[in-house]
Amino acid sequence: MVDINNHLEVKALSESCQILSDTLNKVEKNIFPGQSVLELDKIAEDYIISCNAKPAFKGYDGFPATITVSIDDEIVHGIPKDVFLVEGQIVSIDCGVIKNDFYSDSARTIAVGKISDVYDRRKVIIVSTFGAAIFAVITIFVSGQMYLPDGLATSKTWFYLFFILFSFCSLPMFSLILAHTNDYITKDKFVAAGAGLQFTFGLGAMSGPFLCSVFMDLVGSNGFFVFLFFFHSLIGAFGIYRMRVRETVENPDSQFVAMPQTITPAGIELNPTTEPIDEPIKEENREIN
């Protein structure tokens, strides 16, 4: 619990939060494969001191560093060690700042280099969709062979195997398309984009059985897999078209906010991205949890 006495103290605490925000931004920009963890700690300490502030962690109960660093599955608040970061690791950084006798503290989780996005997502989508289409065709073939006379029939095991492989390629499609969509929009539109894709998915879930029944009425029970082949091939072809007309983009850089816009006026003002409030807050003391 913190006692906020007046508007000036809110401003002082906000300044501490801003320095912390800038410190974590500098640390994040210097996280890459081969970087020394001790160098990250030095970068954070040097910047905080240059702002006429103090590292809040260093010296606290004997803690020897400015930041805490935990790599992958290490327990949080790890002491920085003489190690170097490796491609694919996930690093948790925690830092604190003392400025104007006010403490600010925040943490951030950062990927080292590439993690899952080694390939353009569109390539993954294209490979997955055409893979699903191919396995759908193979499933048609093996399903037709299952009911031939003894000695000629194909084992049902092959049918189940290729159907599982089809599912393996097809089921991740929604997640891949959603992730690809988020590559091209700002973070404030993620929810709207997800809702739009979910709505489209719902329309497909309603119309799919009807369209599939049309194919089955035309070509028999294998029309189910014919429909799946046609549908996935269409998505794959569209993906190839989009790759020809639009280049790959990087994910937008995340913008650190020291404190979210809460329901309290003081909380809003502590957000470094909020415009300054000229009107003073009530002079009497207030408690903020």
C-alpha positions in Angstrom: 0.0 0.0 0.0 1.3 3.4 -1.0 0.3 6.8 0.4 0.0 9.4 -2.4 -0.2 12.9 -0.9 -0.4 15.1 -3.9 0.0 15.6 -7.6 3.7 16.2 -7.3 4.3 12.8 -5.8 2.4 11.1 -8.6 4.7 12.9 -11.0 7.8 11.8 -9.1 6.7 8.2 -9.1 5.8 8.4 -12.8 9.4 9.6 -13.5 10.8 6.6 -11.8 8.5 4.4 -13.8 9.6 6.0 -17.1 13.3 5.4 -16.3 12.5 1.8 -15.6 10.6 1.5 -18.9 13.5 3.0 -20.8 16.0 0.7 -19.0 14.0 -2.4 -20.0 13.8 -1.2 -23.5 17.6 -0.8 -23.7 18.1 -4.2 -22.2 15.6 -5.8 -24.7 17.3 -4.2 -27.7 20.6 -5.7 -26.6 19.3 -9.3 -26.2 20.5 -11.4 -29.1 22.4 -14.7 -29.6 25.9 -14.5 -28.2 25.2 -11.6 -25.8 26.7 -11.8 -22.3 24.2 -11.8 -19.4 26.7 -9.8 -17.4 26.8 -7.2 -20.2 23.0 -6.8 -20.0 23.3 -6.1 -16.3 25.9 -3.5 -17.0 23.8 -1.8 -19.6 20.9 -1.6 -17.2 23.1 -0.2 -14.4 24.9 2.4 -16.5 21.6 3.7 -17.9 19.9 4.0 -14.5 22.9 5.8 -13.1 23.0 8.2 -16.1 19.5 9.2 -15.2 20.5 10.2 -11.7 18.6 7.2 -10.3 19.7 4.1 -8.4 19.2 0.4 -9.1 16.6 -0.7 -6.6 17.8 -4.4 -6.6 21.6 -3.9 -6.2 22.6 -4.2 -2.6 19.1 -5.1 -1.5 19.5 -7.9 1.1 23.0 -8.5 -0.4 21.8 -8.9 -4.0 24.8 -8.3 -6.3 23.2 -7.1 -9.6 21.0 -4.5 -11.1 18.6 -6.9 -12.9 17.5 -10.5 -12.3 17.9 -12.9 -15.2 16.2 -16.2 -15.6 16.7 -18.3 -18.8 14.1 -20.8 -20.0 13.0 -22.9 -17.1 15.2 -21.3 -14.4 13.4 -20.0 -11.3 12.6 -16.3 -11.5 14.9 -13.6 -9.9 18.1 -15.4 -10.9 21.4 -13.7 -10.3 23.2 -12.7 -13.6 25.9 -15.2 -14.5 28.9 -15.2 -16.8 27.0 -17.0 -19.6 26.0 -16.1 -23.2 22.6 -16.2 -24.7 21.7 -18.9 -27.3 19.3 -18.7 -30.2 15.8 -19.9 -29.2 16.1 -19.2 -25.4 13.5 -17.3 -23.5 14.8 -14.8 -21.0 12.9 -13.2 -18.1 14.3 -9.9 -17.0 13.3 -8.1 -13.8 14.5 -4.7 -12.8 13.8 -1.9 -10.3 14.6 1.8 -10.1 14.8 4.3 -7.2 14.2 7.9 -8.3 13.0 10.7 -6.1 12.8 8.2 -3.3 10.1 6.3 -5.2 10.6 2.6 -6.2 9.4 1.2 -9.6 9.6 -2.5 -10.4 8.7 -4.4 -13.5 9.6 -7.6 -15.5 9.7 -8.6 -19.1 10.0 -11.9 -21.0 12.0 -11.7 -24.2 12.9 -14.2 -26.9 16.5 -14.6 -28.0 16.5 -14.5 -31.8 14.0 -16.7 -33.5 11.9 -19.2 -31.6 9.0 -20.7 -33.5 9.0 -18.1 -36.3 12.0 -19.4 -38.1 10.1 -19.6 -41.4 7.6 -17.2 -42.9 4.2 -18.2 -41.5 2.8 -18.1 -45.0 5.2 -20.9 -46.0 4.1 -22.9 -43.0 0.4 -22.3 -44.0 1.0 -23.3 -47.6 2.9 -26.5 -46.7 0.2 -27.4 -44.2 -2.7 -26.8 -46.6 -1.2 -28.7 -49.5 -0.1 -31.4 -47.1 -3.6 -31.8 -45.9 -4.9 -31.8 -49.5 -2.4 -34.6 -50.5 -3.3 -36.7 -47.5 -7.0 -36.2 -48.3 -6.4 -37.7 -51.8 -4.4 -40.6 -50.4 -7.2 -41.3 -47.9 -9.7 -41.5 -50.8 -7.5 -44.1 -52.5 -6.9 -46.3 -49.4 -10.6 -46.0 -48.3 -11.6 -47.4 -51.7 -9.2 -50.3 -51.4 -10.4 -51.4 -48.0 -13.5 -53.1 -49.3 -12.0 -55.1 -52.2 -12.1 -59.0 -52.0 -9.7 -60.7 -49.6 -6.2 -60.6 -50.9 -6.7 -57.3 -52.7 -8.0 -55.2 -49.8 -5.8 -52.6 -48.1 -5.6 -52.7 -44.4 -7.8 -50.2 -42.6 -4.7 -49.2 -40.7 -3.5 -47.2 -43.7 -6.8 -45.3 -43.9 -6.6 -44.3 -40.2 -2.9 -43.4 -40.6 -3.4 -41.0 -43.5 -6.5 -39.5 -41.9 -4.4 -38.8 -38.8 -1.8 -37.2 -41.0 -4.4 -35.1 -42.7 -5.7 -33.9 -39.3 -2.1 -33.1 -38.3 -1.8 -30.7 -41.2 -5.3 -29.3 -41.1 -6.2 -28.7 -37.5 -3.5 -26.1 -36.7 -4.8 -23.9 -39.6 -6.8 -21.5 -37.6 -3.9 -20.8 -35.2 -1.5 -20.3 -38.0 -3.8 -17.9 -39.9 -4.5 -15.9 -36.7 -0.8 -15.6 -36.0 -0.1 -14.5 -39.6 -2.9 -11.9 -39.3 -1.3 -10.5 -36.2 1.9 -10.0 -38.0 0.3 -7.2 -40.0 -1.7 -5.3 -37.4 -1.0 -3.3 -34.2 -1.5 -4.9 -30.8 -4.6 -2.9 -30.1 -6.4 -4.7 -33.0 -5.5 -8.2 -32.0 -8.8 -8.8 -30.3 -10.8 -7.5 -33.2 -8.9 -9.5 -35.7 -9.3 -12.7 -33.5 -13.0 -12.0 -33.3 -13.3 -11.5 -37.0 -11.5 -14.8 -37.8 -13.5 -16.6 -35.2 -16.7 -15.3 -36.8 -15.4 -16.5 -40.2 -14.5 -19.8 -38.7 -18.1 -20.1 -37.4 -19.5 -19.4 -40.8 -17.4 -22.1 -42.2 -18.5 -24.5 -39.5 -22.1 -23.9 -40.5 -21.7 -23.9 -44.3 -19.1 -26.7 -44.5 -21.4 -29.6 -43.8 -23.9 -28.3 -46.4 -21.2 -27.9 -49.1 -19.6 -31.3 -48.1 -23.0 -33.0 -48.5 -23.2 -31.6 -52.1 -19.9 -33.2 -53.0 -21.0 -36.4 -51.3 -24.2 -36.4 -53.3 -22.2 -36.0 -56.5 -19.4 -38.5 -56.0 -20.5 -40.7 -53.1 -19.0 -41.1 -49.6 -15.5 -40.1 -50.8 -17.0 -36.7 -51.6 -16.1 -35.8 -48.0 -12.4 -36.0 -48.8 -12.9 -34.5 -52.3 -14.4 -31.4 -50.6 -11.4 -31.3 -48.1 -8.9 -31.6 -51.0 -10.6 -28.7 -52.9 -10.9 -26.5 -49.8 -7.3 -26.9 -48.6 -5.9 -26.5 -52.2 -7.8 -23.3 -52.5 -6.2 -21.9 -49.3 -2.8 -23.0 -50.4 -3.2 -21.4 -53.8 -4.3 -18.1 -52.1 -1.3 -18.3 -49.8 1.1 -18.5 -52.8 -0.7 -15.6 -54.5 -0.3 -13.4 -51.3 3.4 -14.2 -51.1 3.9 -12.9 -54.6 2.2 -9.6 -53.9 3.3 -8.8 -50.4 6.6 -9.2 -48.7 7.2 -10.6 -45.2 7.1 -8.2 -42.3 8.5 -8.4 -38.8 6.2 -8.4 -35.8 5.7 -4.9 -34.4 7.9 -4.0 -31.5 6.2 -4.3 -28.2 5.7 -1.1 -26.3 6.4 -1.4 -22.6 3.9 0.3 -20.3 5.1 0.7 -16.7 1.6 0.6 -15.4 -1.6 -0.2 -17.2 -4.5 2.3 -17.4 -6.3 1.3 -14.3 -9.6 2.6 -13.0 -7.9 5.0 -10.6 -6.7 8.5 -11.8 -3.4 8.0 -10.2 -2.9 4.7 -12.0 -3.6 6.4 -15.3 -1.1 9.1 -14.6 1.6 6.6 -13.7 1.4 5.3 -17.2 4.4 6.9 -19.1 2.4 7.1 -22.3 -0.4 9.2 -20.7 -0.4 12.9 -21.4 0.4 15.1 -18.3 -2.5 16.1 -16.2 -2.4 19.8 -15.5 -5.2 19.9 -12.9 -4.0 18.8 -9.5 -5.6 15.9 -7.7 -7.3 16.5 -4.4 -4.9 17.6 -1.7 -6.1 15.2 1.0 -4.3 11.9 1.3 -5.6 8.9 -0.6 -4.6 5.2 -0.4 -4.0 3.2 -3.6 -3.8 -0.6 -3.3 
